[in-house]
């Protein structure tokens, strides 16, 4: 299954971009990164079947193990692509939220979109590592 991070705003050359690159290179699954302008732009067509996950402050708070189990279940059910959408400063509109398969949050705090990208990349690495039985993840 392809993991597709679609983010609004440019990350450019930054420490956050280096973190994203570091974790994306470690993921053993196909990964695609797409940047869109803060407003407008067209979402790339998904592979089908696909799932869409919005990073949103109103979303579910999943443990790393729950996140990994969800990705593994979707993969095993034949989902070809999971798209992770990160909004601009104002987040996502109601239409996007309603169309998503899942909303997730990295806690109750608001995170800058560049940090959210790095955190998502790390959690994708962690989830795929859990599914592969790699010792990277240590549960408490």
Beta strands, then each sheet from edge to edge (+ up, - down):
strand 1: 2-8
strand 2: 31-36
strand 3: 50-60
strand 4: 81-86
strand 5: 102-104
sheet 1: 2+ 1+ 4+ 3+ 5+
end
